Amino acid sequence: MTASPAAPAIPAGFDPTDPDLCQTGVPLDQFAELRRTAPVWWVEQSPESRAGFNGEGFWAISKHADVAAVSKNSKDFSSQENGAIIRFAPDMTREQVELQGIMLINQDPPDHTKIRQIISRGFTPRSINAQHDVLVQRANNIVDEAIAKGSGDFVNEVASELPLQAIADLMGVPQEDRGKLFDWSNTMMSFDDPDFEGNPDEAAAEILVYAMGLAEERRKNPQDDIITKLITADVDGHGQLGEDEFGYFVIMLAVAGNETTRNAITHGMNAFFQHPDQWELWKSERPSTMVDEVIRWATPVTTFQRTAINDVMVGDVEVKKGERVGLYYASANHDEEVFTDPNTFDITRSPNPHLSFGGHGAHYCIGANLARLEVEIMFNTLADRLPDIKQLGEAKRLRHGWINGIKELPVQYV
């Protein structure tokens, strides 16, 4: 493999999916150097870090323009070939990777187009807007419980609760079952972190069994919820999700709707602690630009991958057919050519063309509007009800290769 020119400030063996590296923080300094000297950089991986994939590494794409271009290019890049996830557990097999092709994020047209059209029924602006008042009430209830505690862990007691309750409302899942979704998704996503116990495969199987039970119940007793919309035929001829497709959709929603929004809210609160002037500005003026700056700053998913299905130029580098590329949203969101003072947390930033929702191609996050609504409601509620919230200890980061996660943030609520 012929790599792009060496970047002098990049250490030998640099792999931005290394969970030990990511546990210390997103490597923004290294990404800045890559954008400057080698925006398409070959990452050579050890056998355990490329488990389940063909080839010996991948191209790290760090510039905003290149990440956006590849995101939109379904003609030359595939999500199905190797899936969208760039790093798995060391014991992941090729067969297991291929089995995940049924999940929406791992599909290409026409399958992706068909499934996305069906799933979109549950994420229309009308469906999302209908949740506003309920989510406001839920956010107030969450804060009530936090106030009663006095102090605690912001992640589990505040940040995780609104996304989980929103998912439960959206799908018609009993609220008492939201804890199961939280535990299962944590187990699935935290295989690299020694603080979490459990078997990711078993957790995925639990969600699948649970989803099948939900589907069977809705077939017998249809309701006005997303489950019924997804599993029943529609007069417009778009069809319905099969049993496996629905099960993997529930897995995707439990992970994407829980992990990502939870981490956006947590990173946002942590950023406000680190930038108290911005917290004062938010409390007094409530700029509408806050939400996208929190999401840019957090970039909960640092990267997804694509696989070249043709020889194609990315920047000045030819990516060969069959080679993987890592789309580094975290780097793109700090590109100096796009963002003024990108390392500054500025809730008045405008414009803010961040790529935290996966660029603007076929795989743009289907739940983006719901995520924005949850972030806005949660920080409005916190500013109204907990204006003097204080940090009691350092944020404890998740050990993970592509999730920018915080697993603990000690705070004083009152």
C-alpha positions as CSV (number, residue, x, y, z in Angstrom):
1,M,0.0,0.0,0.0
2,T,1.3,3.4,-1.0
3,A,0.5,5.9,1.8
4,S,0.0,9.6,1.4
5,P,3.0,11.7,2.3
6,A,4.1,11.4,5.9
7,A,2.8,13.9,8.3
8,P,5.8,14.8,10.5
9,A,3.8,15.5,13.7
10,I,1.8,12.2,13.5
11,P,3.4,9.4,15.6
12,A,4.2,6.1,14.0
13,G,1.3,3.7,14.3
14,F,-1.3,6.4,14.8
15,D,-4.8,4.8,14.6
16,P,-7.7,7.2,15.3
17,T,-9.9,4.1,16.1
18,D,-7.6,3.0,19.0
19,P,-9.9,3.0,22.0
20,D,-7.1,3.8,24.4
21,L,-6.4,7.0,22.4
22,C,-10.0,7.9,22.1
23,Q,-10.5,7.4,25.9
24,T,-8.2,10.4,26.5
25,G,-10.2,12.6,24.1
26,V,-10.7,13.1,20.4
27,P,-7.2,13.5,18.9
28,L,-7.9,17.0,17.5
29,D,-4.2,18.0,17.3
30,Q,-3.4,15.0,15.1
31,F,-6.5,15.6,13.0
32,A,-5.4,19.2,12.5
33,E,-2.0,18.1,11.3
34,L,-3.6,15.5,8.9
35,R,-5.8,18.2,7.4
36,R,-2.8,20.4,6.9
37,T,-0.3,17.8,5.6
38,A,-2.0,14.5,4.6
39,P,-5.8,14.9,4.5
40,V,-6.1,11.4,3.1
41,W,-3.9,9.3,5.4
42,W,-3.3,5.5,5.3
43,V,-3.8,3.9,8.7
44,E,-2.1,0.5,9.0
45,Q,-4.0,-1.7,11.5
46,S,-3.0,-4.7,13.5
47,P,-5.0,-7.9,12.9
48,E,-7.0,-7.5,16.1
49,S,-8.0,-3.9,15.3
50,R,-9.2,-4.8,11.8
51,A,-11.1,-7.9,12.9
52,G,-13.9,-8.8,10.5
53,F,-12.6,-6.7,7.6
54,N,-10.6,-7.4,4.5
55,G,-7.4,-5.5,3.9
56,E,-4.8,-4.2,6.2
57,G,-6.1,-0.8,7.1
58,F,-8.1,2.1,5.8
59,W,-7.8,5.7,4.6
60,A,-8.5,8.3,7.2
61,I,-10.4,11.2,5.6
62,S,-10.0,14.4,7.7
63,K,-11.1,17.4,5.7
64,H,-14.7,18.7,5.7
65,A,-14.9,18.9,1.9
66,D,-13.7,15.4,1.4
67,V,-15.9,13.9,4.1
68,A,-18.9,15.6,2.7
69,A,-18.1,14.5,-0.9
70,V,-17.6,10.9,0.0
71,S,-20.8,10.9,2.1
72,K,-22.8,12.0,-1.0
73,N,-21.1,9.6,-3.4
74,S,-23.1,6.4,-3.5
75,K,-21.8,5.7,-7.0
76,D,-18.2,5.0,-5.9
77,F,-18.6,4.2,-2.2
78,S,-20.6,1.4,-0.5
79,S,-21.9,1.0,3.0
80,Q,-22.9,-2.6,2.4
81,E,-19.5,-3.9,1.3
82,N,-17.9,-3.7,4.8
83,G,-20.7,-2.0,6.8
84,A,-20.5,1.5,8.3
85,I,-18.9,0.5,11.6
86,I,-15.1,1.0,11.4
87,R,-14.0,-1.1,14.4
88,F,-15.4,-4.1,16.2
89,A,-14.3,-6.3,19.0
90,P,-11.1,-8.3,18.3
91,D,-13.0,-11.6,17.9
92,M,-15.5,-10.3,15.3
93,T,-15.7,-12.6,12.3
94,R,-16.2,-11.7,8.6
95,E,-19.5,-13.7,8.7
96,Q,-20.8,-11.6,11.6
97,V,-19.9,-8.4,9.7
98,E,-21.8,-9.5,6.7
99,L,-24.9,-10.5,8.8
100,Q,-25.2,-6.9,9.8
101,G,-26.0,-6.0,6.2
102,I,-29.7,-6.1,7.1
103,M,-29.3,-2.9,9.2
104,L,-30.2,0.4,7.5
105,I,-26.8,2.1,8.1
106,N,-25.1,-0.9,6.4
107,Q,-27.2,-0.9,3.2
108,D,-26.9,0.6,-0.3
109,P,-29.6,1.5,-2.8
110,P,-32.0,0.1,-3.7
111,D,-32.5,-1.8,-0.4
112,H,-31.5,1.2,1.6
113,T,-33.9,3.4,-0.3
114,K,-36.8,1.1,0.3
115,I,-36.2,0.5,4.0
116,R,-35.6,4.2,4.6
117,Q,-38.9,5.1,2.9
118,I,-40.7,2.8,5.3
119,I,-38.9,3.9,8.4
120,S,-39.4,7.6,7.5
121,R,-43.1,7.2,8.3
122,G,-42.3,7.3,12.0
123,F,-40.0,10.4,11.7
124,T,-42.1,12.9,9.8
125,P,-42.1,16.5,11.0
126,R,-45.7,15.9,12.2
127,S,-44.6,12.9,14.2
128,I,-41.7,14.7,15.8
129,N,-43.6,17.9,16.5
130,A,-46.4,15.9,18.2
131,Q,-43.9,14.9,20.9
132,H,-42.9,18.4,21.9
133,D,-45.3,19.0,24.8
134,V,-44.8,15.5,26.1
135,L,-41.0,15.8,26.0
136,V,-41.2,19.2,27.8
137,Q,-43.1,17.5,30.6
138,R,-40.8,14.6,30.7
139,A,-37.8,16.9,30.9
140,N,-39.3,18.7,33.8
141,N,-40.0,15.4,35.6
142,I,-36.4,14.3,35.0
143,V,-35.2,17.5,36.6
144,D,-37.6,17.2,39.5
145,E,-36.0,13.8,40.3
146,A,-32.5,15.2,40.0
147,I,-33.4,18.1,42.3
148,A,-34.7,15.6,44.9
149,K,-31.3,13.8,44.8
150,G,-29.3,17.0,45.3
151,S,-26.3,15.6,43.5
152,G,-25.4,12.7,41.3
153,D,-24.3,11.4,37.9
154,F,-25.6,13.7,35.1
155,V,-25.2,11.0,32.5
156,N,-27.5,8.4,34.0
157,E,-29.9,10.7,35.8
158,V,-30.4,13.4,33.2
159,A,-28.7,13.0,29.8
160,S,-29.8,9.5,29.2
161,E,-33.4,9.8,30.4
162,L,-35.0,12.1,27.8
163,P,-33.7,10.2,24.8
164,L,-34.8,6.9,26.3
165,Q,-38.2,8.2,27.2
166,A,-38.6,9.7,23.7
167,I,-37.7,6.4,22.1
168,A,-40.3,4.7,24.3
169,D,-42.9,7.2,23.4
170,L,-42.1,7.1,19.7
171,M,-42.3,3.3,19.5
172,G,-45.1,2.8,22.0
173,V,-42.8,0.9,24.3
174,P,-43.8,0.8,28.0
175,Q,-41.8,3.4,29.9
176,E,-40.9,0.8,32.5
177,D,-39.0,-1.1,29.8
178,R,-36.7,1.8,28.9
179,G,-34.1,0.6,31.4
180,K,-33.8,-2.6,29.4
181,L,-33.1,-0.7,26.2
182,F,-30.5,1.4,28.1
183,D,-28.7,-1.7,29.5
184,W,-28.8,-3.6,26.3
185,S,-27.5,-0.7,24.2
186,N,-24.8,0.0,26.7
187,T,-23.7,-3.6,26.7
188,M,-23.6,-3.7,22.9
189,M,-21.6,-0.5,22.5
190,S,-19.2,-0.8,25.4
191,F,-17.3,-4.0,24.6
192,D,-14.0,-2.1,24.7
193,D,-14.6,-0.6,28.1
194,P,-13.6,-2.8,31.1
195,D,-16.1,-0.9,33.4
196,F,-19.0,-2.5,31.5
197,E,-19.9,-6.2,31.9
198,G,-22.0,-8.4,29.7
199,N,-21.9,-10.0,26.3
200,P,-22.7,-7.7,23.3
201,D,-24.0,-10.6,21.2
202,E,-26.3,-11.7,24.0
203,A,-27.5,-8.1,24.4
204,A,-28.3,-7.8,20.6
205,A,-30.2,-11.1,20.8
206,E,-32.2,-9.8,23.8
207,I,-33.2,-6.7,21.8
208,L,-34.2,-8.8,18.8
209,V,-36.4,-11.1,20.9
210,Y,-37.9,-8.0,22.6
211,A,-38.6,-6.4,19.2
212,M,-40.3,-9.5,17.8
213,G,-42.5,-9.6,20.8
214,L,-43.5,-5.9,20.2
215,A,-44.2,-6.6,16.6
216,E,-46.4,-9.6,17.4
217,E,-48.4,-7.7,19.9
218,R,-49.0,-4.8,17.4
219,R,-50.1,-7.2,14.7
220,K,-52.8,-8.3,17.1
221,N,-53.5,-4.8,18.6
222,P,-52.6,-2.1,16.1
223,Q,-51.9,1.4,17.6
224,D,-51.0,4.8,16.4
225,D,-47.3,4.4,16.9
226,I,-44.2,3.7,14.8
227,I,-44.2,0.0,15.4
228,T,-47.6,-0.4,13.8
229,K,-46.6,1.8,10.9
230,L,-43.4,-0.2,10.2
231,I,-44.9,-3.7,10.4
232,T,-48.2,-3.3,8.6
233,A,-48.7,-2.8,4.9
234,D,-49.5,0.7,3.6
235,V,-51.9,1.6,0.9
236,D,-49.2,3.6,-0.8
237,G,-47.5,0.3,-1.8
238,H,-44.2,1.0,0.1
239,G,-44.7,-2.3,2.0
240,Q,-43.6,-3.2,5.5
241,L,-40.5,-4.3,7.4
242,G,-39.8,-8.0,7.7
243,E,-39.3,-9.6,11.1
244,D,-35.4,-9.4,10.9
245,E,-35.5,-5.9,9.4
246,F,-37.8,-4.6,12.2
247,G,-35.6,-6.3,14.8
248,Y,-32.4,-4.6,13.5
249,F,-34.2,-1.3,13.2
250,V,-35.0,-1.5,17.0
251,I,-31.3,-2.2,17.7
252,M,-30.3,0.8,15.6
253,L,-32.9,3.0,17.2
254,A,-31.9,1.9,20.7
255,V,-28.2,2.6,20.0
256,A,-28.5,5.7,17.7
257,G,-31.4,7.3,19.6
258,N,-29.9,6.6,23.0
259,E,-26.1,6.7,22.8
260,T,-25.8,9.6,20.4
261,T,-28.3,12.1,21.9
262,R,-27.2,11.2,25.5
263,N,-23.6,12.0,24.6
264,A,-24.6,15.2,22.9
265,I,-26.4,16.4,26.0
266,T,-23.6,15.3,28.3
267,H,-20.8,16.9,26.1
268,G,-22.9,20.0,25.9
269,M,-23.3,20.3,29.7
270,N,-19.6,19.6,30.1
271,A,-18.8,22.3,27.6
272,F,-21.0,24.8,29.5
273,F,-19.1,23.9,32.7
274,Q,-15.8,24.6,30.8
275,H,-17.2,27.8,29.3
276,P,-19.3,29.5,32.0
277,D,-19.7,32.6,29.9
278,Q,-21.6,30.5,27.3
279,W,-23.9,29.1,30.1
280,E,-24.7,32.7,31.2
281,L,-25.3,33.6,27.5
282,W,-27.6,30.6,27.1
283,K,-29.6,31.4,30.3
284,S,-30.1,35.0,29.3
285,E,-30.6,35.0,25.5
286,R,-31.4,31.4,24.4
287,P,-29.9,31.7,20.9
288,S,-31.4,29.2,18.5
289,T,-27.9,28.4,17.2
290,M,-27.0,26.6,20.5
291,V,-28.3,23.2,19.5
292,D,-26.1,22.8,16.4
293,E,-23.0,24.1,18.2
294,V,-23.5,21.5,21.0
295,I,-23.9,18.8,18.4
296,R,-20.9,20.0,16.4
297,W,-18.8,20.2,19.6
298,A,-19.9,16.7,20.8
299,T,-19.8,14.8,17.5
300,P,-21.0,11.7,19.3
301,V,-20.1,9.4,16.4
302,T,-16.5,10.4,15.4
303,T,-16.4,8.3,12.3
304,F,-18.3,5.8,10.0
305,Q,-16.7,4.1,7.1
306,R,-17.4,3.4,3.4
307,T,-15.7,1.0,1.0
308,A,-14.7,2.0,-2.5
309,I,-16.5,0.0,-5.2
310,N,-14.5,1.8,-8.0
311,D,-11.1,3.3,-8.2
312,V,-11.8,6.9,-7.2
313,M,-9.9,10.1,-6.3
314,V,-10.4,11.6,-2.9
315,G,-8.5,14.8,-2.7
316,D,-5.1,14.1,-4.3
317,V,-5.1,10.4,-3.4
318,E,-6.4,7.5,-5.5
319,V,-8.5,5.1,-3.4
320,K,-8.5,1.7,-5.0
321,K,-11.6,-0.5,-5.4
322,G,-12.1,-2.6,-2.2
323,E,-10.3,-0.2,0.1
324,R,-12.0,1.2,3.2
325,V,-12.2,4.9,4.1
326,G,-12.9,6.4,7.5
327,L,-15.1,9.5,7.4
328,Y,-13.9,11.5,10.3
329,Y,-16.8,13.8,11.2
330,A,-14.9,14.9,14.4
331,S,-12.1,16.2,12.3
332,A,-14.4,17.7,9.6
333,N,-16.3,19.6,12.4
334,H,-13.0,21.3,13.4
335,D,-11.8,22.2,9.9
336,E,-10.3,25.7,9.9
337,E,-11.3,26.2,6.3
338,V,-15.0,25.9,7.3
339,F,-15.3,27.0,10.9
340,T,-13.8,30.2,12.4
341,D,-12.0,29.3,15.6
342,P,-13.2,25.7,15.5
343,N,-11.8,24.8,18.9
344,T,-13.9,27.5,20.5
345,F,-17.3,26.5,21.9
346,D,-19.6,29.3,20.6
347,I,-23.3,28.9,20.9
348,T,-23.9,31.8,18.6
349,R,-21.9,30.2,15.8
350,S,-23.6,30.7,12.4
351,P,-23.4,29.3,9.9
352,N,-22.6,25.9,11.3
353,P,-22.4,23.3,8.6
354,H,-21.3,20.5,10.9
355,L,-21.4,16.8,9.7
356,S,-22.4,15.2,13.0
357,F,-25.4,13.7,11.4
358,G,-23.3,11.8,8.8
359,G,-23.0,14.4,6.0
360,H,-25.8,15.1,3.6
361,G,-25.9,11.9,1.5
362,A,-28.2,8.9,1.5
363,H,-27.3,8.1,5.1
364,Y,-28.1,11.4,6.7
365,C,-29.4,10.7,10.2
366,I,-33.1,9.9,10.0
367,G,-33.6,11.1,13.6
368,A,-31.7,14.4,13.3
369,N,-34.8,16.5,14.0
370,L,-35.7,14.5,17.0
371,A,-32.2,14.8,18.4
372,R,-32.2,18.5,17.9
373,L,-35.6,18.8,19.7
374,E,-34.4,16.8,22.6
375,V,-31.2,18.8,23.0
376,E,-33.1,22.1,22.9
377,I,-35.8,21.0,25.4
378,M,-33.3,19.6,27.8
379,F,-31.1,22.7,27.9
380,N,-34.1,25.0,28.1
381,T,-35.3,23.0,31.1
382,L,-31.9,22.9,32.8
383,A,-31.5,26.7,32.3
384,D,-35.0,27.3,33.7
385,R,-34.9,24.9,36.6
386,L,-31.2,24.3,37.4
387,P,-29.4,27.6,36.5
388,D,-26.8,27.0,39.2
389,I,-25.9,23.4,38.3
390,K,-22.2,22.7,39.2
391,Q,-19.6,20.2,38.2
392,L,-18.3,18.1,41.1
393,G,-15.7,16.0,39.4
394,E,-14.0,15.3,36.1
395,A,-16.0,13.7,33.2
396,K,-15.1,10.0,32.8
397,R,-14.8,9.1,29.2
398,L,-15.9,5.9,27.5
399,R,-13.2,3.6,26.1
400,H,-14.4,3.2,22.5
401,G,-13.0,3.3,19.0
402,W,-15.7,5.5,17.3
403,I,-18.2,6.7,19.9
404,N,-17.2,10.0,21.6
405,G,-18.8,9.1,24.9
406,I,-18.9,10.2,28.5
407,K,-20.0,7.6,31.0
408,E,-20.0,9.6,34.2
409,L,-20.3,13.3,35.0
410,P,-20.6,14.1,38.7
411,V,-22.7,17.2,39.4
412,Q,-24.5,19.1,42.1
413,Y,-28.0,19.9,41.0
414,V,-29.0,22.4,43.7
